[in-house]
Amino acid sequence: MLGTTGYRTDPYFGLRDSWLETGPGEVTHLHDVGEGIPVVFLHGSGTGVSAAANWWLTLPRLAETVRSIAIDLIGFGATIEAGPTAYGIREWGAHTLRVLDALGIDKAWLVGNSLGGWIAMQLAADHPDRILGVISMGTGGSAPTAAIKAHATPDTSYDGLRRSFEKFVTDPSLVVDTMVRARQEVAAYEVETGRLQRVIEARERDRAALPLDDEVMSRLTMPVLLVHGLSDQVIPPSRTWELVTVVPTADAVLLRDCGHWSQIERADVFVNIVREFVAGEWRQRRLGQHAS
């Protein structure tokens, strides 16, 4: 059952559950697989989201070369809060740092999807001493599109969730019944506990109060890779162009035949991109080209 350490991730996602005390009364639900360089995965804010729902195709493959850690952020999934808890971009970033501290990790890579990318970029700016680099897909933290505005009043019925998820991909066959029902279970808990409304309020507050600031982003010095689906209906690809022209260390990849879920719709390509970028192969090739 959600809200207890007895919860088990839906078998559809094929991931093993772990639990970690990250503060007094706070127990973070996560998936921690593989060994090597630590890479922390931050999910988006779609209704009924969880670490598993965003990263089930990514973690097992990347675990062959890096330590892959995907967490349910405070207010999402099966993470247990210690009483009333503040939500927001910096609060979710602080929760990510508590996870690193509890795992004994000094510095890690961050991979973020949508809201997760927004959190990752802000965290990199606020705590550059803890972040090795950032890979962000369909990065949030910009002016709302019509699709983003629709997230503020989500339909948590099965049909409503399916319609929403089908807008995240170019191939609607990827939105299978088992995945929708797994996310509907989480969404029902979000509504029942009031977390969904609180998450939406915090996200929309910070969209106005804490968007990614160009001047702050221009001071980033760690490696940054921006990934975007060319057919993203939630956050337009122009968002990546805006950021890559500001962040001096940023590269960008645009994926054809891909919507907002590049880690799902182009899973094989995405895994290879992350593996190469974290290993430094990407930057080595670029430096080699400059040298020639």
Backbone as CSV, one residue per row, in Angstrom:
resi,resn,N_x,N_y,N_z,CA_x,CA_y,CA_z,C_x,C_y,C_z
1,MET,0.842,-1.187,0.000,0.000,0.000,0.000,0.878,1.238,0.000
2,LEU,0.508,2.226,-0.816,1.256,3.471,-0.839,1.207,4.139,0.531
3,GLY,2.295,4.795,0.878,2.380,5.450,2.179,2.962,4.569,3.258
4,THR,3.336,3.339,2.917,3.982,2.431,3.875,5.182,1.786,3.200
5,THR,6.112,1.316,4.012,7.276,0.634,3.448,6.924,-0.766,2.956
6,GLY,5.671,-1.137,3.086,5.222,-2.399,2.522,4.819,-2.291,1.062
7,TYR,4.856,-1.080,0.522,4.483,-0.876,-0.876,5.455,-1.596,-1.799
8,ARG,4.927,-2.108,-2.904,5.767,-2.730,-3.919,5.420,-2.134,-5.284
9,THR,6.443,-1.768,-6.022,6.254,-1.217,-7.357,5.562,-2.240,-8.244
10,ASP,4.675,-1.778,-9.105,3.951,-2.681,-10.002,4.940,-3.550,-10.779
11,PRO,4.686,-4.855,-10.848,5.603,-5.771,-11.558,5.863,-5.377,-13.010
12,TYR,4.958,-4.620,-13.606,5.139,-4.197,-14.999,6.481,-3.497,-15.189
13,PHE,6.912,-2.726,-14.186,8.129,-1.937,-14.314,9.396,-2.750,-14.055
14,GLY,9.271,-3.896,-13.409,10.404,-4.798,-13.247,11.548,-4.252,-12.414
15,LEU,11.256,-3.396,-11.448,12.307,-2.796,-10.627,12.168,-3.213,-9.168
16,ARG,13.314,-3.391,-8.526,13.347,-3.760,-7.104,13.229,-2.507,-6.242
17,ASP,12.387,-2.580,-5.207,12.175,-1.446,-4.318,13.253,-1.373,-3.247
18,SER,13.651,-0.148,-2.924,14.530,0.098,-1.783,13.937,1.242,-0.969
19,TRP,14.295,1.282,0.300,13.816,2.329,1.199,15.005,2.906,1.948
20,LEU,14.993,4.210,2.145,16.134,4.886,2.750,15.629,5.992,3.674
21,GLU,16.084,5.961,4.924,15.734,7.037,5.847,16.573,8.259,5.486
22,THR,15.903,9.333,5.078,16.609,10.539,4.639,16.380,11.724,5.575
23,GLY,15.727,11.469,6.686,15.492,12.488,7.700,14.612,11.899,8.769
24,PRO,14.460,12.579,9.911,13.582,12.061,10.968,12.162,11.863,10.454
25,GLY,11.738,10.616,10.388,10.395,10.302,9.917,10.226,10.329,8.421
26,GLU,11.271,10.683,7.685,11.198,10.739,6.220,11.861,9.498,5.640
27,VAL,11.107,8.736,4.867,11.631,7.510,4.254,11.445,7.615,2.746
28,THR,12.555,7.634,2.041,12.524,7.816,0.593,12.467,6.467,-0.111
29,HIS,11.536,6.364,-1.035,11.416,5.173,-1.873,12.278,5.378,-3.105
30,LEU,13.104,4.382,-3.430,14.024,4.527,-4.554,14.350,3.180,-5.167
31,HIS,14.990,3.247,-6.324,15.520,2.076,-7.012,17.010,2.345,-7.196
32,ASP,17.845,1.453,-6.698,19.298,1.676,-6.656,19.966,0.428,-7.221
33,VAL,20.471,0.546,-8.448,21.034,-0.621,-9.127,22.374,-0.278,-9.764
34,GLY,23.249,-1.259,-9.833,24.529,-1.082,-10.498,25.603,-0.514,-9.588
35,GLU,26.789,-0.399,-10.144,27.937,0.123,-9.409,28.695,1.097,-10.307
36,GLY,29.511,1.925,-9.670,30.325,2.865,-10.435,29.937,4.297,-10.159
37,ILE,30.116,5.164,-11.154,29.786,6.582,-11.012,28.311,6.722,-10.644
38,PRO,27.985,7.474,-9.576,26.571,7.616,-9.199,25.825,8.577,-10.104
39,VAL,24.683,8.117,-10.604,23.810,8.921,-11.461,22.425,8.891,-10.834
40,VAL,21.907,10.063,-10.467,20.603,10.161,-9.811,19.573,10.644,-10.832
41,PHE,18.466,9.920,-10.933,17.416,10.198,-11.908,16.229,10.867,-11.210
42,LEU,15.806,12.009,-11.751,14.712,12.790,-11.179,13.537,12.807,-12.164
43,HIS,12.391,12.334,-11.722,11.217,12.203,-12.582,10.525,13.550,-12.811
44,GLY,9.548,13.531,-13.712,8.736,14.701,-13.981,7.568,14.810,-13.019
45,SER,6.580,15.645,-13.366,5.479,15.897,-12.430,4.123,15.481,-12.976
46,GLY,4.096,14.645,-14.012,2.817,14.172,-14.531,2.035,13.410,-13.472
47,THR,0.723,13.437,-13.582,-0.135,12.805,-12.583,0.186,11.315,-12.431
48,GLY,0.316,10.875,-11.179,0.602,9.469,-10.900,2.025,9.064,-11.215
49,VAL,2.911,10.038,-11.323,4.290,9.727,-11.683,5.036,9.103,-10.511
50,SER,6.101,8.398,-10.833,7.016,7.825,-9.847,8.351,7.616,-10.541
51,ALA,9.355,7.275,-9.757,10.657,6.972,-10.355,10.535,5.815,-11.341
52,ALA,9.796,4.786,-10.954,9.658,3.614,-11.815,8.969,3.973,-13.125
53,ALA,7.907,4.776,-13.051,7.132,5.103,-14.247,7.936,5.906,-15.258
54,ASN,8.935,6.645,-14.790,9.787,7.403,-15.716,10.997,6.616,-16.191
55,TRP,11.548,5.740,-15.354,12.898,5.244,-15.603,13.021,3.732,-15.715
56,TRP,11.896,3.011,-15.854,11.991,1.544,-15.836,12.756,0.981,-17.031
57,LEU,12.766,1.692,-18.142,13.518,1.212,-19.300,14.981,1.654,-19.263
58,THR,15.298,2.611,-18.419,16.631,3.200,-18.364,17.537,2.517,-17.350
59,LEU,17.017,2.297,-16.148,17.868,1.844,-15.037,18.566,0.512,-15.300
60,PRO,17.856,-0.538,-15.727,18.546,-1.828,-15.882,19.683,-1.775,-16.892
61,ARG,19.537,-0.996,-17.938,20.565,-0.940,-18.979,21.761,-0.112,-18.526
62,LEU,21.500,0.991,-17.870,22.612,1.819,-17.418,23.334,1.208,-16.219
63,ALA,22.636,0.351,-15.481,23.255,-0.295,-14.319,24.441,-1.173,-14.711
64,GLU,24.564,-1.482,-15.992,25.705,-2.277,-16.457,27.010,-1.488,-16.375
65,THR,26.910,-0.148,-16.342,28.131,0.670,-16.368,28.201,1.722,-15.268
66,VAL,27.060,2.137,-14.700,27.072,3.172,-13.658,26.105,2.775,-12.543
67,ARG,26.246,3.432,-11.407,25.284,3.235,-10.329,24.079,4.114,-10.624
68,SER,22.942,3.516,-10.829,21.736,4.220,-11.265,20.734,4.276,-10.113
69,ILE,20.425,5.492,-9.681,19.576,5.709,-8.507,18.397,6.582,-8.912
70,ALA,17.210,6.036,-8.877,16.003,6.800,-9.207,15.146,6.928,-7.958
71,ILE,14.777,8.161,-7.614,14.054,8.395,-6.364,12.645,8.915,-6.629
72,ASP,11.734,8.581,-5.714,10.435,9.241,-5.671,10.625,10.514,-4.851
73,LEU,10.539,11.657,-5.510,10.713,12.922,-4.804,9.612,13.120,-3.765
74,ILE,9.906,13.937,-2.769,8.926,14.258,-1.743,7.621,14.738,-2.398
75,GLY,6.506,14.124,-1.992,5.215,14.473,-2.564,4.811,13.601,-3.727
76,PHE,5.687,12.668,-4.116,5.421,11.804,-5.263,5.608,10.338,-4.871
77,GLY,4.962,9.472,-5.636,5.213,8.041,-5.499,5.003,7.527,-4.094
78,ALA,5.941,6.671,-3.658,5.792,5.982,-2.373,6.691,6.539,-1.277
79,THR,7.333,7.675,-1.512,8.152,8.292,-0.468,7.266,8.770,0.667
80,ILE,7.706,8.510,1.892,6.934,8.822,3.088,7.450,10.122,3.706
81,GLU,6.542,11.045,3.934,6.911,12.339,4.493,6.847,12.316,6.017
82,ALA,7.630,13.213,6.608,7.618,13.370,8.075,6.660,14.492,8.416
83,GLY,5.364,14.226,8.375,4.398,15.264,8.674,4.306,16.274,7.545
84,PRO,3.718,17.444,7.818,3.582,18.471,6.781,4.945,18.853,6.199
85,THR,5.059,18.806,4.893,6.330,19.029,4.213,6.153,20.057,3.106
86,ALA,7.100,20.971,3.013,7.050,21.989,1.959,7.483,21.372,0.634
87,TYR,6.825,21.767,-0.445,7.183,21.337,-1.786,7.688,22.540,-2.587
88,GLY,8.450,22.255,-3.618,8.933,23.305,-4.494,10.248,22.895,-5.125
89,ILE,10.730,23.683,-6.073,11.945,23.336,-6.806,13.128,23.200,-5.857
90,ARG,13.337,24.152,-4.986,14.471,24.063,-4.058,14.236,23.004,-2.992
91,GLU,12.978,22.808,-2.596,12.676,21.761,-1.600,12.932,20.379,-2.203
92,TRP,12.570,20.170,-3.455,12.848,18.882,-4.102,14.348,18.706,-4.323
93,GLY,15.045,19.816,-4.575,16.497,19.746,-4.668,17.121,19.379,-3.334
94,ALA,16.609,19.958,-2.255,17.133,19.647,-0.921,16.891,18.175,-0.577
95,HIS,15.729,17.652,-1.006,15.450,16.236,-0.779,16.460,15.368,-1.532
96,THR,16.793,15.758,-2.749,17.795,15.016,-3.525,19.131,14.998,-2.792
97,LEU,19.524,16.114,-2.214,20.780,16.159,-1.457,20.707,15.289,-0.208
98,ARG,19.546,15.219,0.424,19.412,14.337,1.596,19.588,12.877,1.196
99,VAL,19.106,12.529,0.006,19.312,11.168,-0.497,20.807,10.905,-0.681
100,LEU,21.505,11.835,-1.313,22.951,11.673,-1.506,23.657,11.528,-0.162
101,ASP,23.301,12.356,0.794,23.932,12.293,2.118,23.679,10.936,2.775
102,ALA,22.441,10.472,2.709,22.099,9.196,3.352,22.806,8.025,2.678
103,LEU,23.095,8.152,1.392,23.806,7.095,0.667,25.321,7.248,0.767
104,GLY,25.776,8.335,1.388,27.215,8.565,1.516,27.872,8.970,0.206
105,ILE,27.120,9.646,-0.656,27.631,10.074,-1.959,27.951,11.561,-1.907
106,ASP,29.188,11.917,-2.189,29.610,13.310,-2.137,29.155,14.074,-3.372
107,LYS,29.369,13.489,-4.571,29.007,14.146,-5.818,28.377,13.136,-6.766
108,ALA,27.406,13.589,-7.545,26.712,12.680,-8.464,26.305,13.424,-9.718
109,TRP,26.054,12.658,-10.768,25.402,13.173,-11.967,23.905,13.239,-11.699
110,LEU,23.231,14.177,-12.345,21.780,14.260,-12.291,21.216,14.100,-13.692
111,VAL,20.191,13.263,-13.811,19.440,13.123,-15.063,17.994,13.443,-14.737
112,GLY,17.450,14.476,-15.363,16.102,14.904,-15.019,15.191,15.004,-16.214
113,ASN,13.936,14.631,-16.011,12.919,14.693,-17.045,11.909,15.780,-16.690
114,SER,11.768,16.803,-17.555,10.748,17.826,-17.384,10.933,18.577,-16.064
115,LEU,10.031,18.416,-15.106,10.222,19.014,-13.781,11.557,18.578,-13.190
116,GLY,11.906,17.293,-13.377,13.174,16.783,-12.858,14.370,17.497,-13.447
117,GLY,14.274,17.884,-14.742,15.345,18.647,-15.358,15.452,20.037,-14.775
118,TRP,14.331,20.648,-14.502,14.284,21.959,-13.852,14.959,21.883,-12.486
119,ILE,14.586,20.871,-11.705,15.196,20.684,-10.389,16.700,20.481,-10.519
120,ALA,17.106,19.645,-11.470,18.526,19.340,-11.652,19.327,20.583,-12.001
121,MET,18.810,21.398,-12.915,19.528,22.600,-13.326,19.623,23.607,-12.185
122,GLN,18.550,23.766,-11.435,18.578,24.690,-10.298,19.510,24.188,-9.207
123,LEU,19.493,22.878,-8.965,20.364,22.290,-7.952,21.827,22.439,-8.354
124,ALA,22.119,22.285,-9.629,23.481,22.461,-10.116,23.955,23.896,-9.899
125,ALA,23.040,24.851,-10.048,23.396,26.255,-9.824,23.581,26.556,-8.340
126,ASP,22.723,25.970,-7.501,22.765,26.256,-6.069,23.870,25.502,-5.342
127,HIS,24.173,24.280,-5.815,25.154,23.429,-5.118,26.102,22.780,-6.135
128,PRO,26.883,23.564,-6.842,27.770,22.998,-7.874,28.823,22.054,-7.302
129,ASP,29.103,22.183,-6.014,30.092,21.309,-5.381,29.585,19.880,-5.230
130,ARG,28.266,19.648,-5.401,27.700,18.313,-5.228,27.353,17.640,-6.557
131,ILE,27.461,18.381,-7.663,26.951,17.885,-8.936,28.087,17.716,-9.940
132,LEU,28.221,16.499,-10.497,29.246,16.229,-11.505,28.837,16.749,-12.878
133,GLY,27.562,16.725,-13.164,27.053,17.177,-14.444,25.560,16.923,-14.514
134,VAL,24.913,17.461,-15.544,23.457,17.371,-15.675,23.088,16.931,-17.092
135,ILE,22.143,15.996,-17.170,21.479,15.656,-18.430,19.995,15.920,-18.213
136,SER,19.434,16.808,-19.004,18.042,17.222,-18.805,17.263,17.043,-20.088
137,MET,16.062,16.471,-19.965,15.222,16.239,-21.145,13.932,17.049,-21.016
138,GLY,13.580,17.762,-22.081,12.344,18.536,-22.061,12.278,19.403,-20.819
139,THR,13.312,20.200,-20.618,13.529,20.895,-19.348,12.397,21.841,-18.989
140,GLY,11.918,21.742,-17.754,10.894,22.639,-17.241,11.496,23.962,-16.800
141,GLY,10.665,24.770,-16.135,11.139,26.045,-15.617,10.985,27.191,-16.580
142,SER,10.023,27.088,-17.506,9.800,28.149,-18.489,8.332,28.552,-18.464
143,ALA,7.970,29.457,-19.334,6.573,29.883,-19.435,5.686,28.692,-19.799
144,PRO,4.480,28.636,-19.237,3.619,27.471,-19.493,3.035,27.443,-20.888
145,THR,3.023,26.244,-21.484,2.322,26.020,-22.740,0.892,25.590,-22.412
146,ALA,0.061,25.413,-23.439,-1.312,24.954,-23.204,-1.317,23.594,-22.525
147,ALA,-0.374,22.702,-22.933,-0.307,21.372,-22.326,0.112,21.461,-20.862
148,ILE,1.041,22.363,-20.556,1.466,22.540,-19.161,0.312,23.076,-18.328
149,LYS,-0.448,24.021,-18.877,-1.589,24.566,-18.142,-2.613,23.483,-17.830
150,ALA,-2.757,22.529,-18.743,-3.709,21.432,-18.518,-3.294,20.578,-17.333
151,HIS,-1.972,20.522,-17.040,-1.495,19.750,-15.889,-1.974,20.329,-14.571
152,ALA,-2.372,21.600,-14.574,-2.812,22.242,-13.338,-4.204,21.755,-12.915
153,THR,-4.951,21.165,-13.846,-6.275,20.614,-13.530,-6.386,19.223,-14.148
154,PRO,-5.598,18.268,-13.651,-5.543,16.947,-14.294,-6.807,16.125,-14.087
155,ASP,-7.098,15.308,-15.072,-8.181,14.332,-15.003,-7.551,13.018,-14.563
156,THR,-7.876,12.550,-13.355,-7.222,11.356,-12.805,-7.982,10.068,-13.102
157,SER,-9.018,10.137,-13.933,-9.691,8.906,-14.348,-8.780,8.132,-15.288
158,TYR,-9.112,6.872,-15.514,-8.312,6.059,-16.433,-8.253,6.708,-17.813
159,ASP,-9.411,7.097,-18.341,-9.446,7.680,-19.683,-8.711,9.009,-19.720
160,GLY,-8.839,9.785,-18.646,-8.159,11.073,-18.596,-6.653,10.920,-18.581
161,LEU,-6.171,9.957,-17.801,-4.734,9.715,-17.750,-4.221,9.204,-19.090
162,ARG,-4.956,8.298,-19.690,-4.520,7.768,-20.991,-4.431,8.888,-22.030
163,ARG,-5.425,9.740,-22.076,-5.395,10.846,-23.046,-4.187,11.749,-22.787
164,SER,-3.916,12.004,-21.527,-2.773,12.855,-21.177,-1.461,12.214,-21.602
165,PHE,-1.294,10.925,-21.296,-0.035,10.246,-21.605,0.181,10.117,-23.114
166,GLU,-0.907,9.949,-23.858,-0.769,9.815,-25.305,-0.249,11.100,-25.947
167,LYS,-0.399,12.223,-25.259,0.167,13.483,-25.762,1.669,13.563,-25.505
168,PHE,2.192,12.654,-24.662,3.617,12.678,-24.325,4.472,11.939,-25.346
169,VAL,3.821,11.201,-26.256,4.564,10.365,-27.195,4.034,10.577,-28.608
170,THR,4.825,10.199,-29.596,4.340,10.221,-30.980,3.680,8.900,-31.348
171,ASP,3.998,7.848,-30.594,3.448,6.511,-30.843,2.546,6.126,-29.677
172,PRO,1.226,6.319,-29.778,0.319,6.055,-28.656,0.285,4.599,-28.213
173,SER,0.791,3.671,-29.040,0.800,2.263,-28.626,1.732,2.032,-27.438
174,LEU,2.617,3.006,-27.167,3.507,2.887,-26.009,2.762,3.088,-24.697
175,VAL,1.581,3.668,-24.764,0.775,3.900,-23.559,-0.112,2.678,-23.344
176,VAL,0.419,1.705,-22.623,-0.279,0.428,-22.448,-1.154,0.453,-21.199
177,ASP,-2.133,-0.418,-21.177,-3.115,-0.466,-20.093,-2.452,-0.641,-18.730
178,THR,-1.476,-1.542,-18.619,-0.852,-1.826,-17.328,-0.159,-0.594,-16.768
179,MET,0.511,0.162,-17.629,1.199,1.364,-17.184,0.194,2.408,-16.700
180,VAL,-0.895,2.584,-17.452,-1.893,3.581,-17.059,-2.508,3.227,-15.718
181,ARG,-2.818,1.941,-15.522,-3.459,1.536,-14.269,-2.482,1.660,-13.091
182,ALA,-1.209,1.396,-13.323,-0.217,1.568,-12.257,-0.131,3.030,-11.842
183,ARG,-0.163,3.916,-12.812,-0.106,5.341,-12.497,-1.418,5.837,-11.899
184,GLN,-2.525,5.218,-12.280,-3.810,5.602,-11.705,-3.848,5.279,-10.212
185,GLU,-3.230,4.156,-9.829,-3.165,3.807,-8.402,-2.428,4.881,-7.615
186,VAL,-1.305,5.343,-8.154,-0.547,6.397,-7.485,-1.352,7.692,-7.474
187,ALA,-2.014,8.009,-8.584,-2.803,9.239,-8.673,-3.926,9.247,-7.644
188,ALA,-4.569,8.110,-7.444,-5.652,8.029,-6.466,-5.134,8.359,-5.066
189,TYR,-3.938,7.869,-4.744,-3.334,8.166,-3.444,-2.984,9.654,-3.349
190,GLU,-2.491,10.228,-4.449,-2.156,11.653,-4.460,-3.388,12.513,-4.174
191,VAL,-4.500,12.147,-4.780,-5.734,12.901,-4.569,-6.239,12.708,-3.142
192,GLU,-6.232,11.457,-2.684,-6.748,11.128,-1.350,-5.996,11.876,-0.255
193,THR,-4.686,11.989,-0.387,-3.869,12.632,0.646,-3.714,14.135,0.452
194,GLY,-4.221,14.650,-0.653,-4.081,16.070,-0.937,-2.736,16.453,-1.521
195,ARG,-1.879,15.454,-1.761,-0.539,15.766,-2.266,-0.586,16.336,-3.684
196,LEU,-1.482,15.842,-4.502,-1.520,16.288,-5.890,-1.743,17.793,-5.969
197,GLN,-2.712,18.298,-5.226,-2.994,19.729,-5.263,-1.819,20.531,-4.722
198,ARG,-1.184,20.032,-3.671,-0.045,20.743,-3.084,1.145,20.766,-4.044
199,VAL,1.369,19.656,-4.750,2.446,19.612,-5.747,2.170,20.617,-6.857
200,ILE,0.934,20.635,-7.354,0.570,21.554,-8.435,0.757,23.001,-7.978
201,GLU,0.301,23.321,-6.774,0.427,24.688,-6.269,1.893,25.099,-6.157
202,ALA,2.739,24.197,-5.660,4.163,24.514,-5.516,4.827,24.680,-6.874
203,ARG,4.507,23.792,-7.807,5.097,23.861,-9.140,4.702,25.155,-9.843
204,GLU,3.419,25.505,-9.781,2.956,26.717,-10.458,3.477,27.975,-9.761
205,ARG,3.591,27.942,-8.442,4.188,29.075,-7.721,5.613,29.316,-8.200
206,ASP,6.397,28.232,-8.296,7.797,28.378,-8.683,7.968,28.658,-10.168
207,ARG,6.966,28.322,-10.961,7.050,28.677,-12.375,7.139,30.203,-12.516
208,ALA,6.470,30.917,-11.603,6.527,32.377,-11.604,7.662,32.906,-10.730
209,ALA,7.897,32.241,-9.583,8.855,32.768,-8.602,10.280,32.279,-8.816
210,LEU,10.467,31.112,-9.438,11.808,30.539,-9.559,12.016,29.866,-10.913
211,PRO,11.742,30.562,-12.010,12.090,29.976,-13.310,13.607,29.926,-13.438
212,LEU,14.099,29.095,-14.336,15.541,29.048,-14.543,16.009,30.403,-15.080
213,ASP,16.898,31.018,-14.335,17.357,32.363,-14.647,18.545,32.317,-15.606
214,ASP,18.469,33.065,-16.711,19.527,33.032,-17.717,20.887,33.410,-17.136
215,GLU,20.909,34.432,-16.315,22.190,34.874,-15.748,22.795,33.789,-14.863
216,VAL,21.950,33.139,-14.058,22.429,32.057,-13.193,22.899,30.876,-14.036
217,MET,22.120,30.526,-15.068,22.494,29.409,-15.923,23.803,29.685,-16.673
218,SER,24.072,30.937,-16.963,25.287,31.288,-17.706,26.546,31.090,-16.883
219,ARG,26.376,30.867,-15.573,27.543,30.674,-14.709,27.840,29.198,-14.433
220,LEU,27.040,28.299,-15.002,27.301,26.870,-14.803,28.614,26.484,-15.472
221,THR,29.377,25.634,-14.796,30.673,25.212,-15.341,30.770,23.706,-15.548
222,MET,29.815,22.939,-15.005,29.879,21.487,-15.177,29.279,21.078,-16.526
223,PRO,29.571,19.865,-16.994,28.994,19.404,-18.262,27.466,19.362,-18.199
224,VAL,26.825,19.830,-19.248,25.363,19.834,-19.344,24.975,19.327,-20.732
225,LEU,24.030,18.396,-20.762,23.482,17.915,-22.026,21.971,18.084,-21.989
226,LEU,21.434,18.725,-23.005,19.996,18.958,-23.117,19.443,18.073,-24.224
227,VAL,18.469,17.229,-23.870,17.861,16.284,-24.809,16.405,16.684,-25.006
228,HIS,15.940,16.647,-26.243,14.556,17.063,-26.487,13.973,16.309,-27.684
229,GLY,12.743,15.854,-27.532,12.029,15.263,-28.651,11.507,16.360,-29.570
230,LEU,11.709,16.202,-30.863,11.272,17.227,-31.820,9.754,17.395,-31.841
231,SER,9.031,16.353,-31.412,7.567,16.405,-31.438,6.975,16.582,-30.043
232,ASP,7.760,17.131,-29.136,7.305,17.349,-27.758,6.152,18.352,-27.746
233,GLN,4.963,17.904,-27.296,3.792,18.773,-27.212,3.664,19.450,-25.850
234,VAL,4.458,19.010,-24.884,4.361,19.553,-23.529,5.282,20.762,-23.368
235,ILE,6.547,20.561,-23.694,7.531,21.642,-23.661,8.186,21.687,-25.042
236,PRO,8.033,22.766,-25.771,8.523,22.806,-27.155,10.039,22.720,-27.235
237,PRO,10.576,22.158,-28.328,12.026,22.049,-28.497,12.750,23.391,-28.431
238,SER,12.045,24.474,-28.705,12.669,25.795,-28.611,13.201,26.066,-27.208
239,ARG,12.644,25.379,-26.226,13.116,25.524,-24.850,14.584,25.109,-24.736
240,THR,14.927,24.008,-25.393,16.322,23.563,-25.362,17.228,24.552,-26.079
241,TRP,16.749,25.104,-27.185,17.545,26.109,-27.900,17.805,27.321,-27.010
242,GLU,16.790,27.750,-26.267,16.961,28.880,-25.348,18.062,28.596,-24.334
243,LEU,18.050,27.392,-23.771,19.020,27.052,-22.729,20.422,26.827,-23.278
244,VAL,20.518,26.161,-24.428,21.850,25.832,-24.945,22.589,27.092,-25.387
245,THR,21.867,28.149,-25.716,22.526,29.404,-26.080,22.960,30.194,-24.854
246,VAL,22.492,29.796,-23.681,22.815,30.501,-22.433,23.864,29.756,-21.617
247,VAL,23.719,28.440,-21.491,24.626,27.647,-20.656,25.919,27.402,-21.433
248,PRO,27.053,27.921,-20.961,28.283,27.869,-21.769,28.853,26.468,-21.959
249,THR,28.468,25.524,-21.098,29.014,24.165,-21.191,28.022,23.185,-21.810
250,ALA,26.907,23.693,-22.325,25.821,22.804,-22.760,25.955,22.358,-24.205
251,ASP,25.652,21.090,-24.435,25.411,20.531,-25.758,23.931,20.155,-25.820
252,ALA,23.447,19.895,-27.024,22.035,19.540,-27.173,21.864,18.430,-28.191
253,VAL,20.844,17.611,-27.949,20.456,16.543,-28.869,18.962,16.650,-29.112
254,LEU,18.564,16.705,-30.372,17.159,16.697,-30.738,16.833,15.342,-31.360
255,LEU,15.779,14.712,-30.869,15.422,13.362,-31.306,14.180,13.388,-32.181
256,ARG,14.329,12.876,-33.396,13.204,12.803,-34.326,12.259,11.673,-33.892
257,ASP,10.979,11.795,-34.286,9.968,10.784,-33.934,9.926,10.572,-32.431
258,CYS,9.896,11.664,-31.701,9.955,11.571,-30.235,9.202,12.745,-29.626
259,GLY,8.424,12.443,-28.577,7.696,13.470,-27.851,8.377,13.833,-26.550
260,HIS,7.586,13.933,-25.487,8.090,14.402,-24.191,8.815,13.308,-23.412
261,TRP,8.535,12.059,-23.745,9.145,10.934,-23.020,10.278,10.338,-23.842
262,SER,11.358,11.054,-24.001,12.469,10.533,-24.809,13.081,9.286,-24.185
263,GLN,13.041,9.167,-22.850,13.621,8.009,-22.187,12.776,6.747,-22.394
264,ILE,11.565,6.924,-22.886,10.676,5.789,-23.171,10.549,5.575,-24.676
265,GLU,10.289,6.654,-25.398,10.031,6.525,-26.829,11.301,6.223,-27.627
266,ARG,12.443,6.751,-27.167,13.722,6.480,-27.826,14.680,5.888,-26.795
267,ALA,14.221,4.850,-26.111,14.937,4.309,-24.956,16.367,3.886,-25.272
268,ASP,16.564,3.148,-26.365,17.907,2.667,-26.703,18.866,3.823,-26.960
269,VAL,18.412,4.791,-27.747,19.252,5.947,-28.060,19.540,6.736,-26.790
270,PHE,18.515,6.922,-25.977,18.689,7.707,-24.760,19.712,7.073,-23.825
271,VAL,19.623,5.767,-23.635,20.578,5.075,-22.764,22.004,5.255,-23.269
272,ASN,22.193,5.121,-24.549,23.541,5.284,-25.109,24.051,6.705,-24.924
273,ILE,23.165,7.687,-25.093,23.551,9.083,-24.891,24.014,9.307,-23.463
274,VAL,23.227,8.838,-22.503,23.580,9.028,-21.093,24.892,8.327,-20.771
275,ARG,25.020,7.079,-21.222,26.234,6.306,-20.940,27.481,7.030,-21.470
276,GLU,27.422,7.490,-22.696,28.579,8.146,-23.301,28.875,9.498,-22.662
277,PHE,27.833,10.236,-22.337,28.062,11.567,-21.775,28.644,11.475,-20.368
278,VAL,28.107,10.585,-19.551,28.629,10.415,-18.194,30.063,9.907,-18.221
279,ALA,30.383,9.029,-19.159,31.741,8.471,-19.255,32.748,9.478,-19.794
280,GLY,32.269,10.595,-20.310,33.176,11.605,-20.850,33.521,11.405,-22.305
281,GLU,32.958,10.356,-22.931,33.296,10.076,-24.324,32.839,11.213,-25.243
282,TRP,31.713,11.788,-24.938,31.147,12.872,-25.737,32.124,14.053,-25.786
283,ARG,32.577,14.456,-24.608,33.463,15.618,-24.519,34.839,15.311,-25.094
284,GLN,35.298,14.079,-24.949,36.595,13.699,-25.519,36.569,13.815,-27.040
285,ARG,35.464,13.373,-27.649,35.336,13.481,-29.107,35.302,14.934,-29.556
286,ARG,34.605,15.778,-28.791,34.515,17.188,-29.144,35.876,17.855,-29.043
287,LEU,36.620,17.542,-27.970,37.963,18.112,-27.815,38.885,17.621,-28.908
288,GLY,38.717,16.347,-29.306,39.523,15.795,-30.377,39.268,16.502,-31.696
289,GLN,38.006,16.832,-31.941,37.661,17.543,-33.164,38.275,18.936,-33.167
290,HIS,38.262,19.584,-31.976,38.845,20.918,-31.896,40.357,20.855,-32.115
291,ALA,40.986,19.790,-31.610,42.430,19.665,-31.734,42.850,19.453,-33.180
292,SER,41.983,18.776,-33.956,42.329,18.498,-35.346,42.085,19.715,-36.248
